[in-house]
Amino acid sequence: MSFNPLTYMLDQEQPEEPDLDSLSGMLRFVNQTLALQEQQSLCDTSTHKTVTMVSHKEFETAGKAPGLQIWRIENMDLKPVPKNLYGNFYTGDAYLLLYTTTAPSYYIHMWMGNECSQDESGAAAIFSTQLDDFLGGGPVQFREVQNNESLTFLGYFKSGIKYKQGGVASGFHHVLTNDVDVKRLLHIKGRRAIRATEVEMSWSSFNKGDCFIVDLGKEIYQWCGSDCNRFERLKASQLAIDIRDNERNGRAKLIMVEDGAEPDALTKVLGPKSSITPATPDDEEVETSNKKKAALYMISDASGSMKTSVVAQTSPFKQEMLSLDECYILDNGIDKNVFVWKGPNANTSERKASMKAAEQFIKEKNYSSKTQIQVLPAGGETTLFKQFFSNWKDKDQTTGPTKAYTIGKIAHVEQIPFDASSLHNNKAMAAQHNMVDDGSGKVQIWRVEGGDRVPVDPSTYGQFFGGDCYLILYSYKQGSREQHIIYTWQGLKSTQDELAASAFLTVQLDDSMGGAPVQVRVTQGQEPPHLMSLFKGKPMIIHSGGTSRKDGQTKTGSMRLFHIRQSSSRATRAVEVEPSASNLNTNDIFVLKSPDCVFVWKGAGASEEEMVAAKYVVSVLGGQSTDVAEGKEPAGFWSAVGGKKEYQTSPTLRNMVKPPRLFGCSNKTGRLVVEEVPGDFTQSDLATDDVMLLDTWDQIFLWIGKEANEVEKTESPKIAKDYVESDPSGRRGLPITTIKQGAEPPTFTGWFQAWDQHMWDTDPLERIRARF
């Protein structure tokens, strides 16, 4: 039999009304319910028979197959929503959603409409906890509030979310129908996350800046305000097609209507047209300028009166601050986010009451009731959570030298081993390793000198000095076309004048080539793998200071230490570091040069290719070298490096692939706003009238749409820089690559599944209209 602890509990005579306003009362109520759920048998008082408890019948199919499942709370019970109505939400109701990945890993969302009752939201919370329990406590849990949903949630509904008026209480049901008696007006808002809200069927609901859908059942009209831009029209059209195809099973006619050219059918429903109000700016836009500050608290005694104690006042945090025996609240309330992290060894009542603890915390801090909550088990941390830690490492294991697979319940981007021969046909690999080709094209290098560019002697190609800036022009064939990349390399000890000149000279070189090259700005120490592979098999050598100018060479130190590491694409780089034993790393090779000897120190995890690179570095530095194996160092080595010190000995997985993120930079509202694209992004999420920012963790791309305006073009590089500098994890100085629409290299296109280079040959708006 199916037993629902919630209805069972509500049917029992309560000794007293639960005190849901105080935290301890709330927690007692939840814990009482959960205690019922944990009982293996319940005694039926009338017959004294023992009833074996089985979890809710709806859970029997929960998480069995990858994909989305949605239930609505109806009369304190769970009722499945028909699949073709997914994305429709009644504003008077509460819903429970489960998303299952192929790993499998699980995401549970409870969604509350603006008019939903306290009973319904309470029931959703309890079902959410029960489902979490049923799935072994491993899911990530989210609390979602209408109009303030998480990006994870919005990502399930790429064509948009539709808010319908009413709910269960007023007799509105999710029913499969080709409903031809519909009469509703939907107001469409948003460029990345599309929301359609049902509004009053009247001309007074319209404005010139947005699109509206007049849904009359057999006919669906898309009305476009005179100030509405192309990308918003495109998104509204996708939503109109979605209503026709899913809600009407394809049996409705779509009609596009321009402001001022309304057909009689519309005036018949809406009455004579009155004057339309001007465009209204979007009210709550997200600014990236706020510095993503957060605080970390430990939760204690969740079962009694919950207390929180400060662990760290401000981010970035260290992962070691999270003890496996405790639960924590990460407070990012300034951005309307609160996270609860559940340690695997924390006591059960504390883990189960974590959602309630977060809700109480929001009340105590007087945060907006629309604040998003994420409850995360250890190992199930979201990107949003991990970005507040400067040293977050996922628990991974590598199987063999090039294959890396993630062990555990959370699905990551599958890591693709690098193979230069298949670069041209494997775009995903090209993008993941940031390689447009194998580096065998033509290379020209200039040094910035006195505001001009001076050619560098080709015999020294591959050596870079921290006191200089360089321009590297790389030319290669892609099909029959010649492509170009300009790398602008900026040394950390170069002057302000040289930095400014390097930027100006890059634009000058780009202009002289008709604006076709891709521009990549690189800060010393952040070289992308492709740049490292341009030196015909030799390692890239980076001297910490000095200059390669004639007569301008500053003196190098008497003691020099070079750190040699191979990138994921097999190119090697030798970087001069502070000559101290604390800089050694068990995964790599180091060359130590003192006035009277040269040592090559080989870490236990170093590769043969790194050893070959080390020998080349020795030939550049001069002198006879002595090989030293980690753990077998002679006393002379330690004294040369200034004494023995602790160094990095953990063989962590290199280049952990983090999921990429896409943002749109748009000033359509009158000020420059940056919004993240929800869900798995596609090429069609690149708005041709915006600048887009793609973050692939160790590199930032700025994609300039052909119709982007001047403000967006000139301000976006600053936004990209601010984005990196305000990153809560403390990433700094990443390479920022600027790309123009229509000239995308595979390092960019490979992040998009099934990239179509002819996509913009025809107008996207015309293409979607053809589907009307």
N, C-alpha and C positions, 0 to 999 in steps of 0.2 A: 504493500500500500504506500501511497505518497503522503508524507506528513509535512505540514508547513508550520515550523516552530512559531512563526510570527502570528498566524491566525490562531494557533493553539493558545499562545500566550494572551492574545487580545480577548479570546473567548473565556478565559479563566476569570474568576472573580478576583479582582485586584484588592489586596488588603488596604491599600491606599493609592490615591492618584500618584503616579511617578512624578517626582519633582524634576522636570526636564530643564529648568532654568539654571540650576546650579550644576557645576561640572560633575561633582561627585554623584549627584542624583542621576544625571545623564549617563554617567559611566556605569552606575549600578544597574540602570535599566537595560543597557546593552549587555552587560556582563550576565545579568539574570537570563536574558534571552539566549546568550551564547551557552550558558550553563545547560539550558534546556536542550540546545542543539547537540551538546556533547554527550548527553546521556545516551547510553546504548539502548535503554528500554524505559518506557514511561508507563506508569500505572494508571489505568482508566478507573477513576474512583467509583463509578456506578456499578461496574461489573467485576472489578478487581482482576481483570485480565491484563496480561502484560502485552503492550503494543510494541513491536520492534520498530525502532525509528529508522525511516529511510529519508534521505534528503529530498528537497523539492523535486517534483517530477520533471520540471523544466531543465534541471541540472543534468539530467541523464544524457542529453545531447550536447551539453555545454563543452566547448573546447575539443570536440571529437574530430573536427576538420578545420583546416585553416580558413580564415575569413571572419566576417562580422555576423554577430547575432544580436538582435534587439528585442527587448521586452518592455511593455508598458505596465505601470502599476495600476491595476484595476481592482477596486474593492479589496485592497490590501493583499492582492495576489498578483502573480506574474502572468501576463498574457503576451504571446509572441506577436510581433508586428509583421505583416506580410512583406516579403523581400522587396516587391516592386514599390513599396511605399517607404523604404528606408530613406531617411533624409527629411521626412515630414515629422514635425514635432508640434503637438498641441501645447499652447502656452499655459494651459491650466493643469498640466500633468507632470509626472515624474517618470523617468525611463531608466532602464539598466541596459548597458551595452557590454558585450564581450568581444574583444578582437583577439584572434588566435593566429600566431605566425607559424611558419613551417618548422620552427626549431624543435618543439613548440615553446613559445613563451606567450604570456597572457597579459592583456590590458583590460582592466575593468573600469567602466565609466558610469557614474550615476549622474543623470542630467535632470536639472530642475527648471521648469518653466517659470516665468515671472509671476504667474498667478497660481502656482501649485500650492496645495495646502500643506500645513506642517505635518499632518498625519502621513501624507503621501511621501514627502521628502524623508520623514523618519523611517518609513517602510523601505524606501529605496536604499537608505544607509544600511539597514539590517540585512536586506537581501545581498547587498554588495559584500558585506562581511561574511555572510554564509557562503557565497560563491567563492570568495577568496579562500575560505577554509576548505571548501570542497575540492579546490584545485591545489591544495597543499601549502597555502600561504605564500606561494611564489609569485602571483600576479602583481603588477604595478596597478595601484588604484588611483583614480582621478575623481574629483568632485567638479562637475561642470555646471555653470549657471548660464542661462539664456543670454545671448549677446556677448558673453565673455569666455567662450569655450577655448580649451587648449588647442595648440596647433596639431597635436596628435589626433584629437577628436575631429577637427575640421578636415584633416587629411583623408578621413574615410569617405567624405562626400565632396569629391572634386568638382562636381557641377553645381554645388551649392546646397545650403540648408534652407528649408522652408518652414517658417513659423506659422502655424494655423491658430486662429482664435478658438477659444473654448477648450473642452476636455471631457473626460469621462463623466464628471458630475453633471455637465450640461448635455449629456447624451450624444457626444461626438465620438465616433468610433473609426478605427482604421479598418476599412472594409475594401475588399477587392471590387472595383466597380469601373465601368466605363461612364461614370457619372456625367450625364449630359445636362443636368439641371444646376450645375455649379454656377455661382456668380460671386467672384471674389477679385479683389484688387491686391496685387503684390508689389511692394516697394523694394527694388533691388539695390543693395549697397555693397561696396567693396570691390577691390581690384584683385586681391589674392584670395582672401577668404570671402566667398560670396554668400550673402544672407538675404533671403527674401522674406519680408515680414508682411503679414496680412494687415491691411489698413482699411479705413472706412471707404466704401465705394462712392467717392465723390471727387469732383475736380479740385476741391480744397486740399486733398491729400497729395496732389502732384507738385513737382517742382522742375525747373528747367535743367537742372544739373544731373538728374538721374534717369534711369530707365524704370519703367513700370510694366507689369504684365497684367492685362485685363483678361481674366480667365472666365470664359462663358461656356465652358463644356465642349461644345462642338467646334467653337472657334477660340483660338488663343491669340490675343493681340499683344505684340511687344511695342510699347510706346516709348519713343526716345526723345528726351528733352533736347532743346536746341543747343544747350551748352554741354551735352553729354559727350565724352570722348570715345574714340574708336574701340579701345581695349575694353571699356565698360560695356559697350554695345555687344562686343564679342561674347563676354561672360554672361550677359543677360540672355543672349540667344542660346547659349549652351543650356541654360536653365529652362528656357521655354521648350527646347527640344526634349529635355529630360521629362518635363511634365507630360508632353504629348506621348513620348515613347513608353514611359513607365506607368503614369497614372491613367492615361486614356488608352493604353495598349496600342498606340499608333493611330487611333481613330479620331483625330482632331486636326483642324486646319490651322497652320501658323500664318499670321499676317503681320508684317512689319509696318509700323505707323510712325510718321514723322510729326513732331510738334507743329500744329497749324494745318495739317492735312488729314484730319480725323474723318473716317467714314461715318455714314449715318448710323450704322450698328452701334458705334460707341456713344454717340450723343443720345441715342435711344435709351441706353442703360444709365448713362451718367448725367443726362440732362444737357441743356445748352451749355457750351463751354464758357467758363468764367475766366478771369485773368489768372495765369499760372504764376506762382511765386518764383522768385529768382533761385538760383542754385544755393544750397545751404552747405557750409563746410562740415566735414565729418567731425563729430564732437570729440570723441576720445581717441586721438591718434597717438601712436606709440613713438616716443622720441628715443633714438639710440643714445642721445647725449647723456642721459642719466647713467651714472657710472656703474650700474649693476651691483650696487653694494648689498651685502647680506650679512647677517649675524647667525651664529650657530649656538643652539641651546641643547642641553641634555635633559631628557624627560625622566623624572623619577617617580616611582610609586603610582603607576597609572591606575591601579585598582582602588586606591583610596582617594585622597585629595591630591590631584596632579600638581607636581611642582616642576618648574623649569629652572635650570641654572646655566649661566652664560659660560660657554666653552671658548668662544672667540667673538670679539665685538665686530670685526669687519673682515671681509674676504680680501684676497684669496686664502682659503684654508689649506691645511695639510691633511692628506688622507688618514694619517696616523691618529688624527683627533677622534676618529670614529671607533669606539670600542665595540667588539662583536657582542658584548654582553648587555648593551644598552640600546635605547631608542633615542633619536635626536630630531629636533626641529631646525630646519634651515629656513631662516626668515628673510625672504626677499619681498616683503610686503610693499616696498616702494614700487615694485614692478607688478604688484598684484599676484605674487606667487608665494605659496608656503609649501615646503616639502617636509615629509616625515620619513626618516630612514630607520628601518627596523633591523637591528642587529640579530643575527641568526640565533644567538644564545640568550636573547632578552627573555624575560618571563612572559608566558603566554598571554596573560591578561593585559599586559602592557602592549604587546604586539597587536592584540585584537582591538584595543581601544584607541589605536593611533589616529584614526580619522576623526573621532570625537575630540581627541586632544588638540588636533589642529584647528577644529572649528571653535573650540573654547579659546585657543590662543588668539585667533583672529578677533574674537569678541573683546578679549582683554586688551588687545593692542588698538582697538577701535579702527581696525582696517575695514575697507569696503566689504559688504556682504558678497560682492561679486569676485572676491579673491579666489584664485584657483588653488586647489589642494592636490598634491601628488603624494601618494604613500608608496614608498619604494622598499622592496626587500633587498638585502645585500646581494649584489650580483645582478640586480635588475635596474640599476641606476639609469636614468634618462640623460641624454646629452645636456639638457637644460640644467640638470642637477650637477653633473660632473664638471661643468664649466666654471663652477665656483672654487675648484680645487686646483692648486698650481702643479701638483705632482700626481694627478690621478693615474693609476695603473690598473687596467683590467686584468683579471686573473686569466692568463692565457698559457697555453703550452704549444711549443713548436714541434712538429713531427718532421725531422730531417732538416737539411740546410735551407731549402727554399720554400717548402710548403709550410704555411701557417694556418692552422684551423683554430677556431675559438671553441673552447670546451665550456659547456654550461648552457643555461636555458635561454639566454638572450641572444637573438640573432644579430650578428654584425655583418658588415659588408664582407663578402668572401674575398680573401686576399689572393691576388693572381700572381704566381711566380713570374719573374721577368724573363723574356726571351726576345732578344733584339731582332731575330730573323722574322718574327711574326708581327713586328710593330705596326706595319701598314694596314694589316687586316684585322688586328685585334685592338679596336678603339678603347675598350674598357681598360685593357692593360696599359695602353699609351697614356690614358688619363691618370690611372692610379699611380703610375710611376713618373708621370709628368714628362713623357718623352714624345716629341713629334716625329723623331726618326732616330737612327743610331749614332748621330753626331758625325757622319762621314762627309757632310756637305762642306761648303766653302766658308772659311773663317777669316774675318778681318778685325783687327783690334787697334783702337786708338787710346792714347792717354789724354786726359784733360790737362792742358797746360796753358796758363795765361789766358784763359777764356777761349782757347781754341783746341782743336783736336790734332794730336801729333801721332803719326803711325808708330806702333811698337815693333821692335825687332822680332821677326817671326821665330828666331831661334829661342826666344824667351817666352813664347806663347804658353800660357798655362800658369805663369807666375804673376801673382797680384800682391801689391804692397798696400798696407793699411793707410798709408798717408796719401794715396792717390785715388782718383776716380777714373773709370775706363768705359769706353763704348765698344761693344762687341757686336759686329753685324754677322749674322749667320744666314746663309742662303742655301736652300735645298729644293729639290723637285718633289711636287705632290701631283702625281699623274703627269699631265703635260705642262702644268703651270709651275713657274718658279715662285717660291714663297720665301718670306724674309722675317727674321726675328731680330730686334735690336735689344740686347741686354745692356742695361745701364748699371754698372757695378760701382757701388759707393763705399769707399774705405771708411772705417770707423774713426780714423785720425785725419781725414781730409778736412780742408777748411770750408767754412760756410760759402765762400766765393766759388770754390771748386764744385760743391754740391749744386749750387744754383746754375753754374755753367754746364754741368753734366746734364741737367734737366733741359736747359735751353738747346744745347747741341743735339740732344736726342730728338727734339721736336723738329729742329732744322734738318737733320738727316732723314727723318720720317717724311717731311714735306718734300724734300728733294727726290724721294722715291714715290711720290704721288699718294702718300698717306696709306700705302698698302701694308707695310710691316706691322707685326704684332710687337708691342712694346712691353718689356719686362723690367721692372725696377728691382734691383737686388741689393740688399744690405750685406756687408761683409759677414760671413759666417752663416748666411741663410741661402746659400747657393742651391738652386733647383738641380735635380739629377741631370737634366739635359745639358745645362751649362757645363757641368763637371765632365761631360763625355765628349767635349769638342776638341780634346787635345791629343787625338790619335793614340789612345791607349795609355798616355802618360797621366799621372795624377795631377790634379789642380793643386798648386801650392800657394798657400796664403800666408804671407809674412805679416806679423801683427802690426808693425809700423813701417816707417821708412818709405822710400820712394824709388822708382826705377829710373828717375831722371838723371841725365848726365850731370855730374858734379853736385847733384842735389841729394845724393845718398846719405841718409843719416846713419850714424854708427849703430850696428846691431849689438845686442847684449853679448857678454862673454859666455853666458850659459843660455842655450836655446833648446826648447822642447817642442817637437811637432807631433800632433795627434793624427794618426792615419786611420780612416774609416771608409769602408765601401758603402755606397748607397744601395737602395733596393734595386737600382738598375745596373749594378755592378761597376759603376764609375767610382773612382776613389778620389779622396780629397785629403790633403795634408794641411792641417791648420796649426799655426804657431800658438802655443798656450803658455801661461805662466809656468816657469820651470819649477814645479813643486810636485812631490809624490802624490799629493791629494788629487791631482788631475788624471792620474792613471786610471784605466778602465779595463776590466778583465775581458771585455769583448773585442779589444782593439790592439793596434800596434803603435809604439811611440819611438821616435828617434830623438836621442838626447845628445847634443853637441856641446862639449866643453872645450876650453882652449887646448887641452892636450889629448882628448880622446872622443870617440863617437860610439854610443851604445844603441843597439836596436832591441827594444824590449818587446817581447811577444806575449800578449795576454792569452789565457787558456782558450778563449772563444774566438781568437782571430783567424782570418782565412789566409790561404796561400796567396790570393791576389793582393791582399793588403801587404804581405811580406815583399812581393815583387815591387809594389809602389814604394815601400820603405827603402829598398835598395836604390831606387831612382832618386829619392830625396837625398840620400847619402851622397850620391854622385854630384848633385847640385850644390850641397853644402861643402863638399870636399872632405878628405880624410879617410882613414881605414876604420871599418866598423867592427864591433864585437857583438855577437848575438847573445841575448840574455833571455832565458825562459822565465815566465812568471813563477815565483816560488823558489827559484834557484839563483837569485841575484847575488853577485859578489859584493863585498863591503864597499868597493870603489864606486859601484853604481849608486848605492844609497847616499854616500857622502857627496857625489857629484850633483844629485838631485835635491840636496839640502836636508837629508835625513828621512827616515821611514815615517810614513803617515798613513792614515786610513784612506782608502779610495773605493770607487764603485766596484763591488764584486758580484752584483746580482745580474745573472745572465737574462735580463728581461727581453721580451720579444721586441725586436727593432721595428720601427715604422708601423706601429699598430694602425690599421686602417680605421679611421673614424668616419661615421656617416657624413656626407657632404650636406651643406645647408645653402639654400638659395633665398636671396632677399631682393625686393624691388625698391629702387630709390625714385620717388616721384614727388613733384611739387604741384600736382594737379589741384591740391586743396589750397594753394597759395603759400604753403611753406614746405620745405623739403622733409619728407617723411620716409622712414625705412620700415618695411613690413616683411616678415618672413613668409615664404610660400609654404602652405601646409602640405603634409603628406609627401608621397614620392613625386618629385617634380618631373615634368616632361619639357620638351622643347617648346611646346605651345604656352608654357608659363612664362617664357621670355617675352615681356611686353615690348613691342617695337617702339613704343613712344616713351620708354623709360630707360634708365640705366639699371642693370641688374648686378648684384654682388654675389658671386659664388665662393663659398668658403670650403676648401677641401682640407682644412686643418693645417697643412704646412705651406699653404699657398692661397692667395686671394686673387680671384679674377674679377675685373670690372668689364662688363659687357655693355657696349654702347648701342642702343637701338637707333635705327635710322631716323626715327621721328622724335627722339629725345630732344628736349629744348636746351637752350644754352645754360640755364641755371643748373639743370641736372648734370650736364656734361662737366661744368667747371667745379661744382660743389662736391660731386661724387668721390673724386680722389681723396678729398679731405674726410669725407664720411668713412671711406675704407680705412684710412689711417686712424681715425677716431675709434672705429669698430675694433681694430686690432689692439689699440692702446687701452681701451676700456674693457678688454676681455677679462672677465673675472679670473680666468686661469693663469693670467700673467704672460700670455704669449706676446712677444714683441718683435718688431723688425721683420715681419714676414715679407717675402717678395709679393709685390702687387702687379699683376699682369693686366694691361688694358687691351681689350679686343673689340674690334668693330663688327657690327652685324654683317654677315656675309663673308667674313674672312676669318672664321673660327678655326684654330688649329686642333688636331686630335687630342691634345692635352686638355682641351676644354670640352669638345664634343663627346669624348668618351665617358663623361659623367652623366650623359643623358642616354637613356635607352633608345635604340633605333633612331639615331639622328638623321634627319632628312635635309640634305643640302639644298634641295629645291623648294623647301617649304614656303619661303617668302617670295618665290617667283610669281605666285599669284597672291592677290590680296586675301588674307585670312578671313576678313569680313565677308568678302564675296563668296569664299569657299563655304562658309557656314550658312550663308543665305541660300546657297544652292540646296541645302538640306531642309529648307522650309517647305 
